[in-house]
Amino acid sequence: MILGRRASGYPGKGLAGRPGRNRRVRVDRELCSGCGDCLAACVYGIIRMDSRGRVSIGRSCRGCGRCADACPEGALTVHGR
C-alpha cells in the first residue's frame, strides 16, 4: 500500500486521498501493442502482462490514470468519476 506517492492529475478523492472505487481503467485490446509503458507508469503495481503481451488491470486499481497517460497507443482509458 502506497499512500505517499500520487500520480500527476490524481483526483485525490475518497478514503486516504484515493479516488472513489468507481474509477476504473479499461484496456482496448485492439489498440494495445504490448509495449509495457503502462506497467512502468503504474505506481501501485496493479497492471500485469501475460506471455502473449496482453495487459490486464487488477481489481484493486485505484483509477489514478497514470497508465492511460503513459500509453502511446491510447489503449487505456479511465471510466467513472
C-alpha positions, 0 to 999 in steps of 0.5 A: 500500500502506497499512500505517499506517492500520487500520480500527476492529475490524481483526483485525490478523492475518497478514503486516504486521498484515493479516488472513489472505487468507481474509477476504473481503467479499461484496456482496448485490446485492439489498440494495445501493442504490448509495449509495457509503458503502462506497467512502468507508469503504474505506481501501485503495481496493479497492471500485469502482462501475460506471455502473449503481451496482453495487459490486464488491470487488477481489481484493486486499481485505484483509477489514478490514470497514470497508465492511460497517460503513459500509453502511446497507443491510447489503449487505456482509458479511465471510466467513472468519476 
